[in-house]
């Protein structure tokens, strides 16, 4: 379990850095676009697409990072009132549901990406499938962290983490 968690630590550290780079890219491109529009009255056709793609990628990857850190909003006021036994089973059920959804994201997202790889975006000329690629990648990241949560919940390691949160 510790080796698996260390592997995920590396993967999610890279994911965090990618989201930071995407935010930086969004700010830089949007600043460039606003400056150019102010000076010349015209904007490049690729800038809006690049900002939107960056936002989609950042949102999806950020959601996966938050899930691993259990940073999403939950109904803690309900779950925390339960005894440790039922609380453990509810958390395991939630993680199992997230795992099922993430497997669906991988499968359905892969189909959508492959459907749109032969079309291109008008401004950047990138394949349209790139805008859907965050779905299977996020699904994979969510499934990896859901498996980690399930394994730590079964072994009892997750109780300390959920109490600290």
C-alpha angles and dihedrals in degrees: 000000000000092000090051091050091049090051090051090047088060094045094048093044088058090046091053091051091049090054090050090051090049092052090049090049091050092051093046096048094043091048090050091049094049092046092049092047091050093048102038104015090235133094130207115257094230099054099078092046093050092049092048093048090049091050093051092048092045093049095049096044091044090053090054091050091049091049092055090050091045087238097140121107111266136176091260093153088066101037095043090058091062126090115261093257098056090037090057092051094047091051090048090050091050091049091048090052090049089049091052091048092048091052087052090050091053094048099041094037091053090053093050092047092051091047093057104037092098094057124074134213112249099230104039099023088225118142113271088231089072089069090056096041093091089069098068093034092052090045090054093048092046091050092050092052093042090055089050091050092048093049092047090046093051093047092047094243092114095064093074091048094049092046091052093050 
